[in-house]
Amino acid sequence: MKENNCCAKKTKRGEDEKKLIINRLNRINGQITGIKKMIDNDTYCNDVLIQLKAAQNSIQSLSNHILENHLYNCVTRDLENGDFDTIDELISLFKRFNK
């Protein structure tokens, strides 16, 4: 297996895909900012926890979206080009996701 290097590979995303991801990240950032304000305002723990879970769900949903695109695009391309190291990368990724 080749040494994993986070910067060795790139994913070319179309402008629509980038816009979708950035919009979702901005919404998540807004959720986090709102949670910070809740802490500053001494909001009841139960309400903060509900908002934390909502932010966590938003991040998980975005992660799933990016993973799906990765499988359909990057992994498919690599396998078609005979780069089977991508399977080792996926195994490592799934192990990280399941911790």
FENUR-V450471 format. One record per residue. N is the residue number from 1. SS is DSSP state (helix for helix, strand for strand, loop for the rest). Layout:
N:SS + N:SS
//
This chain:
1:loop + 2:loop + 3:loop + 4:loop + 5:loop + 6:loop + 7:loop + 8:loop + 9:loop + 10:loop + 11:loop + 12:loop + 13:loop + 14:loop + 15:helix + 16:helix + 17:helix + 18:helix + 19:helix + 20:helix + 21:helix + 22:helix + 23:helix + 24:helix + 25:helix + 26:helix + 27:helix + 28:helix + 29:helix + 30:helix + 31:helix + 32:helix + 33:helix + 34:helix + 35:helix + 36:helix + 37:helix + 38:helix + 39:helix + 40:helix + 41:loop + 42:loop + 43:loop + 44:loop + 45:helix + 46:helix + 47:helix + 48:helix + 49:helix + 50:helix + 51:helix + 52:helix + 53:helix + 54:helix + 55:helix + 56:helix + 57:helix + 58:helix + 59:helix + 60:helix + 61:helix + 62:helix + 63:helix + 64:helix + 65:helix + 66:helix + 67:helix + 68:helix + 69:helix + 70:helix + 71:helix + 72:helix + 73:helix + 74:helix + 75:helix + 76:helix + 77:helix + 78:helix + 79:helix + 80:helix + 81:loop + 82:loop + 83:loop + 84:loop + 85:helix + 86:helix + 87:helix + 88:helix + 89:helix + 90:helix + 91:helix + 92:helix + 93:helix + 94:helix + 95:helix + 96:helix + 97:helix + 98:loop + 99:loop
//
